[in-house]
Every structure is written in structure tokens, then in C-alpha cells.
């Protein structure tokens, strides 16, 4: 799918999340998103957002299940941006948003763990859903703190005053369930 993915990991991931009962994270993420959009805190922070920038959106199926409900809950939204290391995923998910919603959409291929600049002119919501955050490159045994710190530093430099950031991930699963999922 992209230069750094010769094994086709993105395709394998897409296949894995479609297997019934096999990959728990998707169900947990969907439940967390449904919960989050009903919360006053989410509604207050996202009520004036006009650009939704999703970092690592994933497959079309995942976008329909996770991203579209979030986008539908933001009445001020005019633009959806899918930012993914895979150009194919970014473009396909942008097409899903255009087809399923009344918003402008574009897919941008970029490794968001590297610095970037946004081009929106209004308040933007940067969103990192699910297990995308676990895709940071770390060597075996390496403490991920520095990679995470760098990621958030790059995100902050791409954000302007009035922008918001949201991440959702489920940490309530035992090791046995995590190992079965992977």
C-alpha cells in the first residue's frame, strides 16, 4: 500500500478487523465513540469545529463505524481530512466521507509522527482513534515515551489556537484478550 509496508500490513489489519469476534478493539472503540459524542465535554469542545482531521483513519469499514458517527455529531463541520501514511487508505476514506456525508473531503498521505502544517482556516478537530497510536515505530524493549512525546509535539506544532485534539483508546482489557486479538 505504501513504500514502508512491503508485507501488506494494512491489508492484513483490514482483514483482521472484519473477522467476527476476533479483534475486540473495534467494538470497544465504537462503544467509546458512541459514549463520547453524548458527553457535554465533547459537545462543548467540538461544537464550532469546521475541519475534522483524522490521523490514521484506517479502512473504509472502520471509517463508517467510527468516524462517520463522530462527524455526524458535529453540525458545524464542513471539511474532513484523512491523514494516513497509506495514500490508498487516505483517499479511500475521504471518498467514504464525501459519499456518506455532506462535507468536502480529502485524503493526504503523510506520516503524522513527523512534523506537518495544516491548511485549514478555521477551528479544527484533530482526532486519533483506537489503536492507531500503537503504530509508532519502537524497537523491542524500547520505552515508547520519547516516540509519544515527539508525536504530540509534532501534532501541537500543526495546531492553531482554537483547535482541539481528541484520542480514544480502550485500556480495560486483560492480557489474554489482547493476545487473542493480535
Long-range contacts (C-beta under 8 A, 24 or more apart in sequence): 1-86, 1-87, 1-88, 1-89, 2-85, 2-86, 2-87, 2-88, 2-109, 4-85, 5-85, 5-86, 10-59, 10-86, 10-88, 10-89, 13-58, 13-59, 14-58, 14-59, 14-61, 14-62, 17-58, 17-59, 17-61, 17-62, 18-61, 22-180, 22-181, 23-181, 24-173, 24-177, 24-180, 24-181, 25-130, 25-131, 25-170, 25-181, 26-62, 26-65, 26-66, 26-130, 28-170, 28-172, 28-173, 29-66, 29-129, 29-130, 29-131, 29-168, 29-169, 29-170, 30-65, 30-66, 32-168, 32-170, 33-66, 33-69, 33-70, 33-129, 33-168, 34-69, 36-70, 36-166, 36-168, 37-69, 37-70, 37-73, 42-73, 42-166, 43-73, 45-125, 45-164, 45-166, 46-73, 46-74, 46-125, 46-164, 46-166, 47-74, 47-75, 47-76, 48-76, 48-123, 48-162, 49-74, 49-76, 49-77, 49-123, 49-124, 49-125, 49-164, 50-76, 50-77, 50-78, 50-79, 50-120, 50-122, 50-123, 50-124, 51-77, 51-78, 51-79, 51-80, 51-81, 51-118, 51-120, 51-122, 51-123, 51-124, 51-125, 52-77, 52-79, 52-80, 52-81, 52-103, 52-124, 52-125, 52-127, 53-81, 53-83, 53-118, 53-120, 53-124, 53-125, 53-126, 53-127, 54-80, 54-81, 54-82, 54-83, 54-93, 54-127, 54-128, 54-129, 55-83, 55-84, 55-112, 55-126, 55-127, 55-128, 55-132, 55-155, 56-83, 56-84, 56-85, 56-112, 56-128, 56-129, 56-132, 56-135, 57-82, 57-83, 57-84, 57-89, 57-90, 57-93, 57-129, 58-84, 58-89, 58-93, 58-130, 58-132, 59-89, 59-92, 59-93, 60-92, 60-93, 60-96, 62-130, 63-93, 63-96, 63-97, 64-96, 64-100, 66-129, 66-130, 67-93, 67-97, 67-127, 67-129, 68-96, 68-97, 68-100, 68-101, 70-127, 71-97, 71-101, 71-103, 72-101, 74-125, 77-103, 78-103, 78-104, 79-103, 79-104, 79-105, 79-106, 79-120, 80-104, 80-105, 80-106, 81-105, 81-106, 81-107, 81-108, 81-120, 82-106, 82-107, 82-108, 83-108, 83-110, 83-112, 83-116, 84-108, 84-109, 84-110, 85-109, 85-110, 85-111, 85-112, 112-151, 112-154, 112-155, 113-137, 113-147, 113-150, 113-151, 113-154, 114-154, 115-154, 115-157, 115-158, 116-154, 116-158, 117-157, 117-158, 118-158, 118-159, 118-160, 122-162, 123-162, 123-163, 123-164, 124-159, 124-160, 124-163, 124-164, 125-163, 125-164, 125-165, 125-166, 126-155, 126-158, 126-159, 126-163, 126-164, 126-165, 126-166, 127-165, 127-166, 127-167, 128-165, 128-166, 128-167, 128-168, 129-167, 129-168, 129-169, 130-168, 130-169, 131-169, 133-167, 133-169
